[in-house]
Amino acid sequence: MTLDRTDPEGAIARAAKAYSNWGRWGEDDVLGTLNFLDGAKRREGAALVRRGVSFSLSQRFDMNGPQKGWRRRTNPVHTMLDTGTDAALGNQGFPHGIGGADDVIAMPLQCSTQWDGLGHIFDHGKAWNGRPAEQVVTSDGDLVTGIEHMAPHVAGQGVLLDVGRVVGEGGELPDGFAITEEHLAATAGAHGVRVGRGDIVLVRTGRLARARRE
């Protein structure tokens, strides 16, 4: 669906109606399209394993992160509660010379990358599946569609689409580059891979490499 820039609000409303999955899996659903990630899809992914090599996609969580205060978001603040010095001085209160380290991290849940639950975005005061937003997310958090519901389901076949390498220059896309369906399809074609229903798609842009370089 093409965005009508003369009527962006109307275009968004039409797209929301055309692509809505509300009610697709019943009125009590809390998973959305994760319903597509079933046992058959996991078996399909497991059948692709050849070498058993693991690749970390983690980022450092420290005070040198990407946040600059927008919407009062800060980088993680790491505070040590117990250290090796405390253990060496013997003032931790443990028996038999046992010591330990303990710490705490304070951070916004969106200080870096994150998994968004279905209670993250609302449409005209409605949460996922048409529920009243005020009954779903309160000061106690998401009472209905919290991320904890997704935890046992996010395991399956992953497909990496390196859009930065296929579409960008020097393996990177410029800031603000809008990745379209055409870019994703072109990248999948260049890689010789197919994205199917229930696949977990990872899109590489090259932005992190540039941030680390700069």
Backbone as CSV, one residue per row, in Angstrom:
resi,resn,N_x,N_y,N_z,CA_x,CA_y,CA_z,C_x,C_y,C_z
1,MET,0.846,-1.184,0.000,0.000,0.000,0.000,0.883,1.236,0.000
2,THR,0.648,2.150,-0.953,1.452,3.354,-1.094,0.963,4.433,-0.135
3,LEU,1.906,5.125,0.498,1.567,6.199,1.422,1.170,7.447,0.648
4,ASP,-0.033,7.936,0.887,-0.513,9.180,0.290,-0.028,10.323,1.158
5,ARG,1.005,11.031,0.688,1.620,12.079,1.509,0.749,13.322,1.636
6,THR,-0.305,13.418,0.838,-1.238,14.540,0.988,-2.250,14.261,2.099
7,ASP,-2.383,13.009,2.492,-3.309,12.625,3.558,-2.671,11.511,4.385
8,PRO,-1.585,11.822,5.123,-0.872,10.763,5.852,-1.720,10.082,6.912
9,GLU,-2.561,10.845,7.618,-3.383,10.226,8.655,-4.385,9.259,8.047
10,GLY,-4.993,9.650,6.925,-5.928,8.754,6.255,-5.238,7.521,5.715
11,ALA,-4.019,7.697,5.183,-3.267,6.558,4.645,-2.922,5.567,5.748
12,ILE,-2.535,6.097,6.913,-2.217,5.216,8.040,-3.456,4.473,8.493
13,ALA,-4.598,5.158,8.541,-5.848,4.520,8.958,-6.241,3.398,7.991
14,ARG,-6.083,3.655,6.685,-6.428,2.626,5.700,-5.485,1.429,5.794
15,ALA,-4.202,1.699,6.020,-3.234,0.607,6.155,-3.520,-0.210,7.408
16,ALA,-3.861,0.479,8.508,-4.161,-0.224,9.753,-5.347,-1.169,9.572
17,LYS,-6.348,-0.720,8.836,-7.522,-1.556,8.598,-7.195,-2.721,7.677
18,ALA,-6.378,-2.461,6.653,-6.068,-3.503,5.666,-5.176,-4.591,6.233
19,TYR,-4.250,-4.217,7.114,-3.250,-5.167,7.584,-3.478,-5.627,9.019
20,SER,-4.561,-5.231,9.646,-4.804,-5.584,11.042,-4.972,-7.091,11.223
21,ASN,-4.368,-7.608,12.299,-4.544,-9.006,12.673,-5.431,-9.153,13.900
22,TRP,-6.040,-8.052,14.345,-6.888,-8.119,15.523,-8.004,-9.129,15.308
23,GLY,-8.150,-10.038,16.259,-9.198,-11.051,16.198,-8.831,-12.280,15.401
24,ARG,-7.685,-12.274,14.743,-7.314,-13.397,13.867,-7.160,-14.696,14.637
25,TRP,-6.654,-14.614,15.878,-6.454,-15.824,16.679,-7.363,-15.832,17.910
26,GLY,-8.481,-15.174,17.802,-9.449,-15.155,18.897,-9.285,-13.938,19.781
27,GLU,-10.341,-13.625,20.522,-10.346,-12.391,21.307,-9.409,-12.429,22.495
28,ASP,-8.976,-13.620,22.940,-8.098,-13.732,24.100,-6.621,-13.822,23.728
29,ASP,-6.292,-13.693,22.458,-4.911,-13.889,22.013,-3.964,-12.843,22.601
30,VAL,-2.738,-13.289,22.967,-1.712,-12.374,23.483,-0.390,-12.531,22.733
31,LEU,-0.381,-13.278,21.631,0.857,-13.579,20.924,0.966,-12.927,19.552
32,GLY,-0.126,-12.644,18.880,-0.054,-12.078,17.540,0.566,-13.057,16.569
33,THR,1.415,-12.545,15.681,1.981,-13.399,14.639,2.981,-14.421,15.163
34,LEU,3.312,-14.373,16.453,4.118,-15.454,17.022,3.374,-16.783,16.959
35,ASN,2.068,-16.733,16.720,1.310,-17.969,16.523,1.827,-18.754,15.318
36,PHE,2.499,-18.076,14.383,3.056,-18.763,13.218,4.311,-19.563,13.560
37,LEU,4.938,-19.227,14.691,6.202,-19.877,15.050,5.873,-21.128,15.865
38,ASP,5.638,-22.224,15.162,5.205,-23.448,15.822,6.301,-24.512,15.786
39,GLY,5.966,-25.704,16.247,6.938,-26.791,16.300,7.485,-27.166,14.943
40,ALA,6.642,-27.148,13.917,7.095,-27.489,12.570,8.124,-26.491,12.073
41,LYS,7.926,-25.213,12.383,8.878,-24.191,11.968,10.203,-24.354,12.706
42,ARG,10.157,-24.741,13.978,11.399,-24.948,14.728,12.168,-26.158,14.192
43,ARG,11.453,-27.212,13.835,12.113,-28.381,13.257,12.764,-28.014,11.931
44,GLU,12.093,-27.174,11.151,12.653,-26.727,9.882,13.960,-25.980,10.093
45,GLY,13.989,-25.131,11.119,15.211,-24.398,11.416,16.316,-25.307,11.936
46,ALA,15.957,-26.238,12.817,16.952,-27.143,13.398,17.599,-28.019,12.332
47,ALA,16.859,-28.337,11.274,17.388,-29.191,10.210,18.490,-28.505,9.406
48,LEU,18.610,-27.178,9.547,19.618,-26.436,8.794,20.986,-26.424,9.472
49,VAL,21.044,-26.841,10.728,22.304,-26.775,11.472,23.332,-27.729,10.877
50,ARG,24.517,-27.196,10.581,25.594,-28.011,10.023,26.839,-28.008,10.904
51,ARG,27.224,-26.826,11.425,28.482,-26.731,12.164,28.311,-26.529,13.672
52,GLY,27.171,-26.044,14.116,26.976,-25.821,15.548,27.719,-24.610,16.078
53,VAL,28.093,-23.676,15.200,28.811,-22.471,15.610,27.809,-21.437,16.111
54,SER,28.154,-20.752,17.197,27.277,-19.712,17.729,27.848,-18.335,17.415
55,PHE,26.966,-17.378,17.174,27.355,-16.004,16.867,26.624,-15.065,17.820
56,SER,27.378,-14.318,18.584,26.764,-13.397,19.535,26.247,-12.158,18.816
57,LEU,25.024,-11.765,19.110,24.433,-10.534,18.594,24.299,-9.499,19.708
58,SER,25.005,-9.721,20.805,24.862,-8.838,21.961,25.629,-7.540,21.763
59,GLN,25.210,-6.529,22.504,25.917,-5.260,22.552,26.318,-4.987,23.999
60,ARG,27.353,-4.171,24.167,27.778,-3.806,25.510,26.707,-2.929,26.173
61,PHE,26.388,-3.268,27.408,25.458,-2.445,28.189,26.279,-1.678,29.216
62,ASP,26.673,-0.478,28.881,27.437,0.343,29.801,27.051,1.805,29.609
63,MET,27.755,2.706,30.266,27.408,4.121,30.233,27.805,4.801,28.929
64,ASN,28.463,4.060,28.029,28.858,4.612,26.737,27.903,4.172,25.629
65,GLY,26.657,3.906,25.986,25.672,3.447,25.026,25.160,4.561,24.132
66,PRO,24.085,4.291,23.382,23.631,5.222,22.344,22.710,6.333,22.829
67,GLN,22.275,6.295,24.089,21.271,7.257,24.534,21.858,8.639,24.833
68,LYS,21.096,9.667,24.464,21.521,11.051,24.691,20.444,11.866,25.407
69,GLY,19.513,11.166,26.072,18.527,11.863,26.872,17.167,12.034,26.246
70,TRP,16.987,11.579,25.001,15.683,11.729,24.358,14.623,10.977,25.149
71,ARG,13.510,11.628,25.425,12.409,11.070,26.215,12.901,10.570,27.571
72,ARG,13.901,11.249,28.102,14.486,10.957,29.422,15.128,9.564,29.493
73,ARG,15.512,9.046,28.359,16.206,7.756,28.352,17.694,7.962,28.596
74,THR,18.240,7.145,29.463,19.658,7.222,29.780,20.329,5.898,29.454
75,ASN,21.645,5.918,29.393,22.392,4.678,29.252,22.397,3.945,30.593
76,PRO,22.668,2.639,30.608,22.644,1.877,31.854,23.609,2.444,32.894
77,VAL,23.164,2.462,34.135,24.003,2.871,35.261,24.298,1.622,36.088
78,HIS,25.570,1.248,36.137,25.999,0.012,36.795,26.624,0.360,38.142
79,THR,26.069,-0.195,39.220,26.564,0.086,40.570,26.926,-1.220,41.260
80,MET,28.137,-1.284,41.802,28.576,-2.466,42.537,28.099,-2.371,43.987
81,LEU,27.448,-3.433,44.466,27.013,-3.502,45.854,28.030,-4.218,46.724
82,ASP,28.671,-5.224,46.180,29.752,-5.959,46.853,30.875,-6.159,45.866
83,THR,32.124,-5.983,46.314,33.277,-6.109,45.434,34.322,-7.035,46.039
84,GLY,35.398,-7.266,45.283,36.502,-8.055,45.802,37.163,-7.403,46.997
85,THR,37.127,-6.073,47.056,37.679,-5.358,48.208,36.898,-5.692,49.466
86,ASP,35.568,-5.707,49.355,34.740,-6.071,50.511,35.055,-7.485,50.981
87,ALA,35.243,-8.398,50.014,35.546,-9.778,50.378,36.916,-9.881,51.046
88,ALA,37.910,-9.145,50.515,39.261,-9.186,51.068,39.303,-8.648,52.494
89,LEU,38.463,-7.650,52.775,38.420,-7.072,54.113,37.609,-7.922,55.087
90,GLY,36.915,-8.929,54.561,36.164,-9.841,55.410,34.948,-9.234,56.066
91,ASN,34.362,-8.214,55.438,33.229,-7.542,56.077,31.894,-7.855,55.385
92,GLN,31.838,-9.001,54.688,30.583,-9.371,54.037,29.696,-10.248,54.912
93,GLY,30.261,-10.809,55.967,29.447,-11.578,56.902,29.227,-13.024,56.521
94,PHE,29.929,-13.517,55.479,29.775,-14.925,55.099,30.712,-15.792,55.923
95,PRO,30.353,-17.060,56.183,31.219,-17.947,56.970,32.345,-18.556,56.139
96,HIS,33.313,-19.108,56.796,34.373,-19.907,56.181,35.186,-19.142,55.134
97,GLY,35.227,-17.822,55.249,36.025,-17.037,54.302,35.415,-16.872,52.927
98,ILE,34.155,-17.255,52.780,33.492,-17.128,51.488,33.161,-15.671,51.222
99,GLY,33.388,-15.240,50.005,33.053,-13.876,49.612,32.344,-13.886,48.272
100,GLY,31.837,-12.741,47.897,31.152,-12.682,46.609,30.999,-11.262,46.114
101,ALA,30.672,-11.148,44.834,30.407,-9.845,44.216,28.920,-9.748,43.917
102,ASP,28.392,-8.541,44.018,26.985,-8.322,43.727,26.834,-6.927,43.143
103,ASP,25.879,-6.765,42.263,25.737,-5.467,41.613,24.307,-5.242,41.186
104,VAL,24.017,-4.024,40.717,22.681,-3.659,40.267,22.808,-2.764,39.043
105,ILE,21.889,-2.917,38.113,21.866,-2.074,36.918,20.527,-1.341,36.880
106,ALA,20.578,-0.032,36.689,19.372,0.782,36.511,19.391,1.333,35.097
107,MET,18.296,1.097,34.352,18.281,1.561,32.964,16.858,1.574,32.434
108,PRO,16.570,2.456,31.488,15.293,2.369,30.773,15.273,1.089,29.946
109,LEU,14.118,0.484,29.780,14.037,-0.753,29.009,14.287,-0.519,27.531
110,GLN,14.317,0.754,27.099,14.624,1.059,25.705,15.905,1.889,25.609
111,CYS,16.870,1.562,26.466,18.136,2.282,26.375,18.986,1.739,25.234
112,SER,18.620,0.589,24.705,19.328,0.005,23.564,18.287,-0.782,22.773
113,THR,18.712,-1.877,22.124,17.729,-2.694,21.407,16.825,-3.391,22.403
114,GLN,15.624,-3.745,21.980,14.697,-4.391,22.883,13.651,-5.158,22.102
115,TRP,13.022,-6.107,22.783,11.856,-6.783,22.233,10.636,-5.995,22.671
116,ASP,9.817,-5.559,21.742,8.591,-4.835,22.072,7.440,-5.800,22.251
117,GLY,6.766,-5.725,23.390,5.562,-6.501,23.607,4.397,-5.887,22.854
118,LEU,3.290,-6.604,22.793,2.124,-6.125,22.054,1.430,-4.955,22.752
119,GLY,1.835,-4.650,23.999,1.273,-3.513,24.692,2.085,-2.252,24.519
120,HIS,3.012,-2.251,23.570,3.920,-1.108,23.395,3.266,0.038,22.618
121,ILE,2.407,-0.277,21.663,1.821,0.732,20.790,0.290,0.621,20.825
122,PHE,-0.376,1.784,20.803,-1.834,1.831,20.811,-2.341,2.533,19.551
123,ASP,-3.576,2.249,19.191,-4.210,2.886,18.035,-5.549,3.460,18.486
124,HIS,-5.628,4.787,18.582,-6.840,5.459,19.034,-7.324,4.902,20.375
125,GLY,-6.390,4.752,21.306,-6.743,4.298,22.644,-7.012,2.821,22.764
126,LYS,-6.705,2.048,21.702,-6.919,0.606,21.733,-5.576,-0.119,21.684
127,ALA,-5.435,-1.146,22.515,-4.252,-1.991,22.513,-4.499,-3.205,21.616
128,TRP,-3.542,-4.138,21.606,-3.638,-5.310,20.738,-4.988,-6.007,20.893
129,ASN,-5.554,-6.382,19.754,-6.820,-7.104,19.662,-8.015,-6.231,20.023
130,GLY,-7.827,-4.898,20.053,-8.935,-3.993,20.307,-9.247,-3.768,21.770
131,ARG,-8.374,-4.231,22.655,-8.618,-4.031,24.080,-8.416,-2.559,24.462
132,PRO,-9.174,-2.037,25.426,-8.960,-0.668,25.899,-7.556,-0.517,26.474
133,ALA,-6.807,0.442,25.974,-5.411,0.597,26.383,-5.270,0.785,27.881
134,GLU,-6.219,1.512,28.497,-6.101,1.790,29.936,-6.312,0.551,30.787
135,GLN,-6.878,-0.499,30.206,-7.060,-1.745,30.938,-5.918,-2.734,30.692
136,VAL,-5.071,-2.413,29.728,-3.964,-3.308,29.384,-2.666,-2.876,30.046
137,VAL,-2.285,-1.618,29.860,-1.025,-1.118,30.419,-1.326,-0.032,31.446
138,THR,-0.940,-0.285,32.689,-1.141,0.659,33.779,0.206,0.961,34.423
139,SER,0.175,1.630,35.554,1.413,1.907,36.278,2.064,0.634,36.796
140,ASP,1.332,-0.465,36.790,1.888,-1.761,37.181,2.509,-2.499,35.997
141,GLY,2.491,-1.885,34.812,3.047,-2.516,33.623,1.957,-3.077,32.723
142,ASP,2.375,-3.905,31.771,1.422,-4.545,30.859,0.794,-5.724,31.585
143,LEU,-0.482,-5.616,31.858,-1.181,-6.645,32.623,-1.691,-7.793,31.763
144,VAL,-1.669,-7.620,30.438,-2.301,-8.596,29.550,-1.322,-9.184,28.533
145,THR,-0.587,-8.314,27.835,0.238,-8.769,26.712,1.725,-8.514,26.963
146,GLY,2.170,-8.686,28.198,3.571,-8.469,28.529,4.504,-9.382,27.752
147,ILE,5.758,-8.948,27.673,6.759,-9.680,26.895,6.967,-11.099,27.426
148,GLU,6.587,-11.332,28.702,6.794,-12.663,29.269,6.002,-13.728,28.531
149,HIS,4.909,-13.336,27.874,4.121,-14.311,27.111,4.885,-14.812,25.881
150,MET,5.820,-13.997,25.384,6.556,-14.362,24.171,7.774,-15.235,24.462
151,ALA,8.253,-15.207,25.714,9.518,-15.849,26.054,9.645,-17.293,25.580
152,PRO,8.642,-18.151,25.783,8.825,-19.550,25.377,8.642,-19.801,23.890
153,HIS,8.310,-18.763,23.125,7.976,-18.966,21.712,9.062,-18.489,20.744
154,VAL,9.930,-17.574,21.180,10.889,-16.987,20.246,12.087,-17.914,20.086
155,ALA,11.907,-18.951,19.327,12.964,-19.893,18.963,12.532,-20.530,17.655
156,GLY,13.324,-20.348,16.622,12.927,-20.899,15.336,13.975,-20.666,14.278
157,GLN,13.539,-20.648,13.035,14.456,-20.482,11.907,14.743,-19.007,11.670
158,GLY,16.010,-18.629,11.737,16.412,-17.251,11.502,16.906,-17.057,10.075
159,VAL,16.557,-15.914,9.485,17.007,-15.570,8.140,17.681,-14.199,8.208
160,LEU,18.969,-14.139,7.877,19.705,-12.882,7.889,19.634,-12.229,6.517
161,LEU,19.146,-10.987,6.472,19.117,-10.197,5.242,20.089,-9.029,5.414
162,ASP,21.224,-9.091,4.742,22.256,-8.055,4.851,21.950,-6.948,3.848
163,VAL,20.964,-6.099,4.193,20.555,-5.028,3.294,21.673,-4.009,3.122
164,GLY,22.446,-3.782,4.182,23.555,-2.847,4.083,24.551,-3.239,3.014
165,ARG,24.827,-4.526,2.912,25.814,-4.994,1.937,25.246,-5.037,0.519
166,VAL,23.985,-5.414,0.384,23.381,-5.577,-0.937,22.943,-4.240,-1.523
167,VAL,22.349,-3.377,-0.705,21.775,-2.127,-1.197,22.680,-0.930,-0.931
168,GLY,23.380,-0.940,0.199,24.181,0.212,0.596,25.519,0.288,-0.114
169,GLU,26.278,1.300,0.264,27.629,1.478,-0.261,28.632,1.147,0.843
170,GLY,29.603,0.320,0.492,30.591,-0.080,1.486,30.008,-0.907,2.606
171,GLY,28.890,-1.568,2.353,28.290,-2.437,3.353,27.416,-1.734,4.357
172,GLU,27.114,-0.424,4.149,26.349,0.331,5.131,25.271,1.180,4.464
173,LEU,24.163,1.377,5.166,23.118,2.280,4.720,23.267,3.618,5.434
174,PRO,22.934,4.724,4.781,23.024,6.032,5.446,21.935,6.185,6.498
175,ASP,22.148,7.072,7.447,21.139,7.344,8.465,19.841,7.795,7.799
176,GLY,18.713,7.322,8.316,17.420,7.722,7.791,16.982,6.960,6.556
177,PHE,17.771,5.997,6.101,17.409,5.220,4.916,16.179,4.365,5.216
178,ALA,15.160,4.461,4.380,13.922,3.703,4.569,13.996,2.389,3.806
179,ILE,14.062,1.266,4.524,14.113,-0.056,3.904,12.702,-0.476,3.524
180,THR,12.473,-0.725,2.250,11.155,-1.101,1.754,11.082,-2.614,1.505
181,GLU,9.884,-3.062,1.182,9.700,-4.467,0.831,10.556,-4.840,-0.374
182,GLU,10.702,-3.902,-1.312,11.525,-4.171,-2.494,12.981,-4.401,-2.115
183,HIS,13.490,-3.636,-1.156,14.871,-3.827,-0.709,15.052,-5.200,-0.053
184,LEU,14.081,-5.590,0.754,14.169,-6.886,1.417,14.113,-8.022,0.401
185,ALA,13.225,-7.898,-0.587,13.105,-8.940,-1.603,14.376,-9.027,-2.442
186,ALA,14.958,-7.858,-2.781,16.194,-7.852,-3.566,17.338,-8.484,-2.787
187,THR,17.388,-8.218,-1.485,18.442,-8.796,-0.649,18.277,-10.299,-0.535
188,ALA,17.041,-10.762,-0.321,16.801,-12.201,-0.243,17.194,-12.877,-1.551
189,GLY,16.890,-12.231,-2.683,17.266,-12.791,-3.973,18.763,-12.855,-4.153
190,ALA,19.465,-11.807,-3.713,20.929,-11.792,-3.832,21.572,-12.865,-2.968
191,HIS,20.957,-13.142,-1.817,21.488,-14.176,-0.921,21.063,-15.579,-1.345
192,GLY,20.038,-15.659,-2.189,19.517,-16.966,-2.564,18.746,-17.637,-1.445
193,VAL,18.067,-16.821,-0.616,17.294,-17.379,0.487,15.822,-17.014,0.310
194,ARG,14.964,-17.723,1.043,13.523,-17.468,1.004,13.040,-17.199,2.415
195,VAL,12.232,-16.167,2.568,11.642,-15.850,3.864,10.232,-16.419,3.888
196,GLY,9.977,-17.318,4.829,8.671,-17.949,4.923,7.916,-17.508,6.153
197,ARG,6.659,-17.853,6.216,5.824,-17.530,7.369,6.389,-18.183,8.624
198,GLY,6.560,-17.412,9.666,7.093,-17.931,10.917,8.596,-17.811,11.040
199,ASP,9.286,-17.356,9.990,10.732,-17.154,10.084,11.038,-15.912,10.921
200,ILE,12.174,-15.929,11.591,12.644,-14.767,12.354,13.652,-14.036,11.477
201,VAL,13.291,-12.868,10.984,14.131,-12.135,10.037,15.029,-11.152,10.774
202,LEU,16.324,-11.242,10.514,17.310,-10.313,11.057,17.786,-9.426,9.907
203,VAL,17.658,-8.125,10.072,18.033,-7.181,9.019,19.293,-6.439,9.446
204,ARG,20.352,-6.581,8.659,21.587,-5.844,8.941,21.633,-4.581,8.086
205,THR,21.918,-3.442,8.730,21.996,-2.163,8.020,23.421,-1.626,7.938
206,GLY,24.288,-2.067,8.848,25.640,-1.520,8.915,25.764,-0.342,9.864
207,ARG,24.649,0.079,10.455,24.657,1.257,11.326,25.517,1.026,12.568
208,LEU,25.466,-0.154,13.151,26.235,-0.423,14.360,27.732,-0.388,14.070
209,ALA,28.132,-0.947,12.930,29.548,-0.910,12.561,30.038,0.522,12.431
210,ARG,29.209,1.390,11.842,29.605,2.801,11.687,29.662,3.510,13.024
211,ALA,28.703,3.211,13.896,28.697,3.835,15.224,29.947,3.461,16.005
212,ARG,30.347,2.192,15.922,31.545,1.763,16.632,32.801,2.383,16.026
213,ARG,32.795,2.530,14.708,33.960,3.112,14.027,34.118,4.596,14.361
214,GLU,32.988,5.288,14.476,33.033,6.724,14.688,33.122,7.102,16.167
